[in-house]
Amino acid sequence: MNTQQPFSIGNCQISAFENKLFCADKACILQPKFIELLTYLVACYPNAVSREQLIENVWDGNQYVGEKALTNAIWHLRKSFKELDPDNTYIETLRKTGYRLVQKPIMPNAQNSINTSSTRPKYIFAVVMAIVVLLFAGVWGYNAFSDENKPLALSQQAERLYDHVETITTSPGRELFPAISSDSHFLAYSWRRPGHKANLYLRDLHLPEQAAIALTDTPFIEGRAVFSSDLTFIYYYRRISGQGCEVIQQNIASGNTTILGKCGNKASTDIDINALGTKLVYISEDDENNLTQLNLVDLTSSPYTITQIPCISACQYSDESVVFSPDATQLVVSRNLPTGFEELFLIDIKTGNAKQLTTGFIDMRGVDWHPSKAQLVFSGVKKGKRQGYFYNLKTQQMINARIDGLSYPEFASDGSLYFHQWNIDSALMRLEVNNAVVSSPFPVLSSHFSTRFPNYNKTRNKLAFVSNESGSMELWTAKKDGTSRKQLTNLNANIYHPVWSPDGDYIAFVASHPSGHALYLYDFNKQTSELLPTGFSDHGKPSWAADSKSVLVSDDQHVYRFDLNGNKLEQAIDSPTLYAYENKQGALVFANQATNQLWIKDPDSQTEQPLVSEINLSNHNSWYFFEGDTLATSRIYYFNVKQGDYRLSYYDFSTKSHHDVIRLPERAFSRTSGLTYISNTNWLVYSSYKSPQIDIKRINHQYLP
């Protein structure tokens, strides 16, 4: 057997003519196509190579075969390198780019690289070397030309963090909330397979080719988890409809569980364990005032004791994420404020004293503290973009990692960063709903920016929507086909729920900025936006009276009516509700929050009674009442979601029955971003996420700030 190698990579050598990979005293045989792929990556080093470029050059441009074959080949190459040299990474995946060889290839001299006793190996090696040289020359020439003509910022993109993102899980569905064991050996995460509840799974990070092991198989929805320091237990929270939220201790070996306490059921919750494994913190809910409480569990006592961390002042908040400091004397929480913003706070565990660390974030999705630095990493939403941020607690400086969708970050003990990537970028899509054959969704507005909250007005024949094209979530309009886009506001805020007045003269919308949460009216005659002074600290989705002379909006409890000067006219509905629609006869249609029903308030008798006895509204304010000439010719369009089954449906008043428009993949639409109907084209327009897949990713510690 010939072990003389044409070239080497890192600690390994590759014999192309023998299709062999050698690392130290170990070797394995690779398929010829894998060698050809590896040779191409060597030729392109140190540049990234796109999937399209690899398919074109290795699989002769055959996209049908090449897509799956390339994924399979990359997996096998990584697996082979990992088995022979587990301490080094050889091939990395670059987000939205392709792949790149990490280790520098070394090309030996021809006379020292082959066995001179064999003529055929000499010939094959000469051919291989010729191909490699030609590839080097071609790629160098191409990149030299490209680099010379592209902006400096683009040529430096390889130095950015997203160039070093590795994909850890790739199963279909949602893989969420990574938790890393203290020895960095195991990954626990919540996996929601299509059509199933979210259960916990365990993956051996030292054996990435092995399938994940189910830790739970229950009707509960299991969320965030943490390991005990000795890997005996795993702690997590779980929810089940109608039964609340529980904090669980589970023995990993036996599967036996113990309920430690009750957690928040209405809002998000979180859990963390200190470095020594002696204390657990979790977030619970105060049912009386809808606020939250931080709870500390002493895991060294028997039985476990639970104490509450005190709140000193300004306690009208809702905590969402929590993490211990390395010495367990402090916590960092993400806190939802009355202004509608969510910010990080540093809390002293003994006294409860809190210090605000950040400003300007509309939403956060997880925070963690570096095991050996005064540094935080967190997921935050600004200007419609969810990205990762690093915060230095000593200098108070913040760095944007510029990784879209970085969510629920978790540091490993060596400082490597794990997270799940949930990209919230969205586009406006349309469906033709009255055809004999249902059409596929088609983009109305799909660009590099996020667009959401569509609302159509027949009088102006235009769509209103929200987009971050200008850098913040502002109000825009466009023709119904997405052309002639026009920005209406420049509030530098986050805008939600634009709704046209029936006469087309106004758009009511909600805006959230650091100074507060407010209701605005855009006046087309004045071409300006004006604040409508409601006095509310929170606002639901607005709607209009049939005569366009008053606005209906909730304070998160009840719906009230205001005139266009901000004068409160009345509480419009006695029942608690978040949104109401007024029809041409003055009746109010609303979702009864205590039941799965739509109700109606009669304008004459003022009685409130069921209108639709049963309806699965996935969001209480993201339904659309299409009003015909009579109630019998009207429809209710709504998002219909049951355990991963995502449908767009409608209720037909003439037959008093529900019908599905289309069934879509999970996360194919945003349940909170509304929908609208354009009657003259039979288009149902809604917000769709651009990236439905959610996987767990990693960035090794050497690349992090």
N, C-alpha and C positions, 0 to 999 in steps of 0.2 A: 504494500500500500504506500502510495506516495504522500508524504506529509509535508513536503516543501510547498510553501504557500505563495501564490501570486501577490497577495497583499494582506495587510493586517489592519484591524480596527481595535483600538483600545488594548485589552488583554487577550484578544482573540485573533486567530488567523483564518483566512478563507481560502480554500482550494477550489477554485471555480471548476477546474476540469474534473475533480472528483466529487463535486457537489457536497463538500464537507465543511463543517464549522468546527474549529479546534480552539479550546480555551484551557490553558495549562495542560493537564494530562487527560482531559475529557474531550470527547468529540461526538458529533451527531451528523447524520446525513440529511440534507435539505433537498427539496424538490428543485429541479432546474429553474422553474419560474421564480422561486423564492430567491435563488442566486442572481437571476437576471434583475429582479427588483432591487436587491441589495447593491448590485453593481451600479445601477443607475443612481441610487442615493449616494454612493461613494463618489461617482463622477460629479454630482451636483454639490458636494460638500464645499463650503459650509452653508450653502443657500437652502432655503425651503423649497419643496417641490409640491405642487398642487396635485390633487387626486386626478384632475383632468390630464395633467401632463404625464403622470405615471400610466394612466390607462392608454393614452395615445402612444407612448413609446414602448411600453412593456406588453400591452394587450392589443396593439395595433388599432387603437381607437374604438374597440368593441365595447361600448358602454354597457350593453346588456350583460355580457359576461364579466367585464372588468370591474364593475362596481362591487359585486359580491366577492370576486376573486381577490381584489386588492385588499379588502377588509380582512379576508381570511389569511392572505399572505403576510400582512403586517402582524396579525395576531400570532402566527406561527413563528415568525422571526423573533418577535419579542419573547415568546415563550422559550425558544431555544437559547437565546442569549441569557435569559433569566436563570435557566437551569444550569448553564455552564459557568456563568459569572454573575451571581445574584447581587453583588454589591454595586454594580454599575448599570446605568441606563444607556441604551444604544440608539434607540429610535424614539423621537418624541413627536407628539401630535401638536400641531399649531392651529389654534382656533381660527376658523374661516380661511385657512391657508392650505394646509396639507400636512406633510411630514418633513422631518429633517433628521439627518444623522447627527448624533450628539458627540460621539468620539471621533477624533481626527484619524482619517485613514492614512496609512503609510504604504507607499508603493516601492518595493525592493527593486534592486538591479536584476535585470533578466538573467544574467549568468549565475546569480546566487539563489535564484528562486525556483529552479526546476531541477529535476533529476536528469543529469546528462546521459544516463544509460538508456533513456527512452526517447525515441524520435517522436512518437505520437503526442505525448504530453508537451514536448517542446512546441509542436505545431499548434496545439490547442491553446497553450499559454500565449503564444504569439498573437493568435486571433483575439483572445480575451483582452490582452494588453492593448492591441490596436483599437478595439472597441472602446475601452476605457479612455484611452488618450483622445480619441475622436469626441467622445461624450464630454470630457473635460474641456476640450477646445470649444465645442459648440455651446455648452452651458456658460463657460467663461465669457465667450463673445456676446451671447445673448444678454447676460447680466451686466456686462460692462456697458453695453449700449443702453440697457434699461436704467441702470443706476445713474448714468450720466445725464439722463433726461428726466428723472423723476425728482420731486421736491425732497429736500433733506429730511423733513419730518417723516416721509414715507420710508426712506431708506433706513431710518432708525427704528422702525417698528419692531424689528427682531429683538430689541433690547427691552421691550415692554413686557409686563407681567403675563399678558394673555398668550405670549409666545411659549410660555412654560407650563401651560395648563395641561394636565394629564387627565384622561377619562378613566375613572375607576369602575363604574358600573354602567351597563348598557342595556339592561333589560327593559322591555316595553312597560309603559306606565309611568308612575311617579316614584322616584327613589329619593327620599327626603331625609333631612335631619341627621347628618353623619355624626357618629360618636366614636371616638378612638380610645382604645384601651391604654392604660398607663405605660405599657411596654411597646406601644405602637404595632402590636401584632394583629389585633382584631379591629374590624369595623362593624359597628351595629348601625342599622338604619331602618327607617320605616319605608316599606315598599307597598305601594298600592297598585296591584296588578289590575289590568282592565277587567271590570266586572266584579271586583272583589273589594273587601274592606282593607284598610291599611294595617298590615301586621309588621312585626319586627323580624329582621333577618340579621344573620351573623356571617361575615365574610373574613376568611383568613387572608390577610394582606401579603403573607409570605408565599402563598399559593394562589395567585390570581386566576389561574385556569380552573380552579375548583368552583363548583356551584355554591351559592349561598345556602346557609342552613336556616330554616324557619325557627325562630325563638318562640313565636306565638302563632296560634291558629284559632282565633276566637271571633265572635261577632262584634267585638269592640274595634274601635279605631285607635290604634296605638301611635303615639307621637314621639316627642323628644325623649332620648334615653341617655344615661350616663352609667359607666362601669364603676364598681367598687375597686379600690386600689389593688386588692388581691385577686380580682377577677372571679370572686365567688358569686357576687350578685350583679344584677343589672337593675337600675331604677328607671322608671318611665311613667308617663301619664297615659291614661286611656279614657276614651269617651264611648258612650252608647246612647242612642236616641232615647230620651225620656228617663234616663237613669243617671244623668250627670257625668262628672269627671272625677277620676280617682288617681291618686299617686300610688304606684305599685313597686314593691320590692320582689324580684324574682330570682330564685336560685338558678344559675345558668345550667348546672349539671342536672338537677332533678326537675326543674320547671315549676316547682312549688312557688306560690305567690302569697304575698301578704299585703293588705291594704294599709297604707300609712296615713292617708288623709284625703280630703276632698279638695279638688282644684277648680279653677275657673271653667265654667261650662259655656257661658255666653260669648266670651271673648277669647283671644289667644292666651295661652299659658306657657310656662316654661319651668325647667328644673335644672339644677346644677349640683355638683358635689365638690368639696374642697380637695386639695392635693393630697392630704393625708387620709382621706376617706372617712373622716370622723363626723362631718356635718353635711347635711343636705338642705338645700333651699328650694322652695317651690312657691308658685303664685296661686292664691285662692281668691274667691270672690265674696264680697259682701252683698248678699241678695237684696238687702233693704235699700241700698243707695247705688247699686251697680258699680261700686268701686272695688279695688283689689287690695289684697293684703299679702305681705311677704312673710313666709313661714320658715322657721329654722328648726330642723330635726337633728337632735343629738343621737347619732348612731352608736355611741359608746354606752349609752344608758340602757337599762333593761327594766321595764319596757322602754321603748324610745319615747323621749319627751319632745314636745313641740312648743316653741315659743314664737311670739309675733315680734317682728322688728317694728319699733314705734315710728309713727309719723309725727313730726314736730309742728309743721304748719303747711298751709296750702295743700290740703290732702284731697282735693277734687281732681283726681287723676286715675288713670288705669295703667298699671304696669303690664308689659307684654313679654319682655325678655329679661333674663337675669344671669349673672355670672359672678363667681367668687374672685377676689384678688388672690394671688398665689399664697399669701400669708393668712388668708381667711379672716382678715379684720375689716374688709370693705366689700361692698357689692357695687357692680355697675348694672343699672337697669335701663331699658328703653321705656319711656313713660309717655303715654298719650295725654296731651294737655287739652284744656277747654278750648284753646284756639284752633284745634284741629290738627296741630303739628305733633310729631313724636320726636323726642329728644333723649339723649343719653344723660343720666345723672349718676354721680358718684355718691354712695351712701355709706356712712359709718354704721357698722352693725350694732354697736353698743348704744349709741345715742340717737340714731336715726337721722342725724344731720345730713342734708342732701345738697350737692353742688351740681349745677347744670354745666355740662361739658360742651354740648353742640347747639347749633341754631339752624333753622331753615330746612329741616327734613320733614316731609309730609308723611312719611311712613318708614318703619324700620323692620327688618326681618333677621333678627339674631345678632348677638354680640359675644365675643370671647376675649379673654385676657391672656397675653403671651405668658408661657410658663416661667420665663427667666428675664423678661424685659418689662419696663413700664410702658407697655404698648397694648392698645386695644385694636381689634379688627371688628368691623360691623358692616351690616348690609343696610343701606339707606336709599331712600327715593327722593330725588330732587329733579324738578323740571321734567317729570314723567319718565325718568330713567332710574332703574334699580341697579346700583353698582356697589362694589366693595370699597371700604375706606379704612385706612390705618390712622390711629390717633395716638400721638405721643403724649403721655400723661405728664411728663416733665416740661416739655417745651410748649405743649398745647397746640402743636402743629398737626395738621391733618393732610394725608396724602390720598388722592383718589386713585385706586388701583385700576380703574377704567376697564373693569371686567363686567360686562352687562349680565345681569341676572344673578350675580353672586349673592347667595342667600344662606342663612344659618351657618356662618363660618365656625370652624372648630380647629384649634391648634393641637397638633400632636406633641408629645414630650420633647421631640427634637426641634420644634418650631415650624415643621411643615404644616401647611394649611389645607384643610379639607372643607368642602362646601357643596351644596347642591345648586345647580344652575337653573334658575327659574326666570326665563326672560319674559318680561311683561310688555315688550313692544307689541303693538296691536295695529290692525288695519281694518278698514270698513269693507264688509263683504255684502253681496246681495244674492237673494234667491228669488226666482220666479215661482210664485206659490199656487197659481190657479191653472197651471198647465196639466194636461193629461199625464205627461211624463215629467217628473220632477227634475229640474236642472241641478247641476253642481254649483256650489257657491262660486261666485265670480267677484274679483276685487273691484270696488268702486274707487277706493283710495288706498293704495299700497305703495309705500315709499320707504326711504331710510328713516322716516320719523314715525312716531306713534300717533294714531288717530283713533278717537273713540267718542262715545256719547252722540250718536247720530240722531237728528230730529228733523223731520221734513215739514215744510209749509207749502200747502197747495196754492195759496194766493201768490206767493213769490216764486213758486216752483223751484225752491232751493233747499239744500241741506244745511243745517247748522251742525257743527261738530267741534271737538276740542283737539288741538294738535300741539306738539312740542317743536314744530319746525322752526320757530323763532328763538328757541332756547328755553322757553317756559311754556306751561300748558295754557295756551290762549284760545280765545273764541275765534272760529273761522266760519266762512260760508263757502259753498260751491254749488255749481249746477248738479243736478241729480246724477249725472254720469261722472262726477268728480272733477270736471274741468272748471276753469275760471275761479280758482281758489282765491279767497280774499281774507286777510287777517283783520278782525274787527277791534280787538282789544290789545292793550300793551300794559297790563297790570302787573306783570312780573310775579304772577301768583299761580296757584293751581286751581283751574276752573273745572267744575263738574256740572252735569245735568242741564245743558242748555235746552230751553223749551220755547218754541215760537208762540206768540199770541195768535189767536185764530185770524185776525185781520192782517197779520204779517208786519205790523208796525214795530213790534218789540220782540226781544228775546230775553227771557228771565233765566238767570243762571246763578250758581253758587260759586264763590271764590274763597279760597283759604290762603292766608298769608300770616307771617309771624305776629302781626298786630291783631289778628282775629279772623273770625269766620263770618262771612257776610253774604247777603242776597243783593244782586245787582240786576238792573234793567238796561239792556242796550236799546237805545232809541234810534231808529233808522232815519227819522226826520232830522234829528240833531247830530247824528253820527257820533254819539258819545255814549259812554257807560256811566250810569248814576247809581249810587248806593241807595237801596231801599231800607230805611232804618226800622228794623223789626224789633230790636232789643233782644233778640235771641242770641245765645252763645253757640248754637248749632242749628243747622238748617237741613231739611230733607230735600228731596227733589221737588221743584216747584211745578205748578200747573196753572191753567188760566180759566177764568170764567168764560162762558160761551160768548159774552159780549165784549171781551178783551178789556174790561174796565177794572178788573180786580185780579189779584194773584192769590193762589192757595199754596201754603207751605207749612211744614210741620217743624216743631221745635224738638224733634226726636221723641215726642210723646203724643201730641195731638196736632191736628191740622187746623190752621187759622186762616182767615181771609183778610187781606190788606188791600187798600186802594193804592193807586199808583204814586201816592205821596208818602206811603209808609204808615198810614193810619190804620190801626187794627179795627176791623169792622165787627168781627165775631169769631167765636170758636165754631168752625164749620161743622164738625162731627163730634159727637159725644164719645164714641168708642176710640180707644187708643189706636192710632195708625200712623204710618210714615208718609203716605202719599194718597191723593184722591184725584179723580178725573170728573169734571163737570160736563154733562152732555147738553145738547141744545135745549132740552126741556128744563134744565136746571137741577136735575138729579145728580147726586154725587155717588160715584162708584169707588170703592176702596177695598183694600185687603184687610180682613179681620185678623189681627195678629194672634188671637187665641185659638183660631181654627184654620183649617185649610180651605177657606171659603172667600169668595168675593161678596161683598155686601153692597147695598144701595140705600141711599137716604132720599126719601121722597120729598120733593120741594114743597108740596102742599101740606101733607100730614106731619112732616118732619120725623117720621118714623124710620128707624134703621132696621133692615131685615136682610136675610140671605138672598143673593142674586144667583150665584153659582155655588151649588151645594158642596162641591168638592173640586179642588184644583191644586195641582202640585206646583206652586210658585217657588222657583228656586231663589228668587229675590223679590221682596215685597214691594219694591218700587220700579223694577225693570220689566214691567209688562206694558203692552200698548193696546189701548182701546181704539179700534177702528170703527167709527160711527157711520152707520148707514142711514138711510132715510127714516127707518124705524128701528126699534130694538131688535126685531126679528132678522133684520138684514145686517146687524152689527156682529163684530167678532172681537175676541180678546186673544192677542198673540202673546206668547210667554215662553220663557226658558223652562224646560222640563228635565230635571236631572234626578236620577235615582241610582246611587251606588255605581258611579262611573258610566252610566247610560245617559248620554247627552243628546237631547232632542229639542228641536224647535217645534212648538205645537200651537194649536189654536182651539178656542171654544166657540162653537157655532150656536148662536142663540136660536136660529130657526129650528134646529133639530135637537137642541139642548144636549149636545154631545161634543166630546173632545176628539181632535184629529191631529196626527203628526204631519208636519211639513217635511221634515227630514231628520234622520239620525246621523250624528256626526261623531268623530273621534273625541276622546276625552280632551278637555281644554281647547276644543275647537272654537269656543266662543267665551266671551267674558260675561258672566252673569250679572255683574254690577254696572256694566257700561251701557245698558239700555238697548232698545231696538225701535225701529220706526217702519211705517208702511207707506209705500207710494202707490196710490190706487190706480193711476192711469197707466202704469207699467206692470202692476201686480208684483212689485219688488218688495221684499222684506229685507231691510238693511240692518246689520248688526255689527258689533265689534268682535274681531277674531284675533286670537293670539297668533303671532308669526311662528313661534317655536314651541310646539306642543310637548316635545320630549323633555323630561326632567331627569338628569343624571347627576351622580356624585363625581366631583372633580377634585384634583389635588395640585398644589404647587409646592415643590420641594423647598426647604428652608433656605437654601443657598441663594435663591432668586428673590427673596422677600426683603423689604426694607428693614 
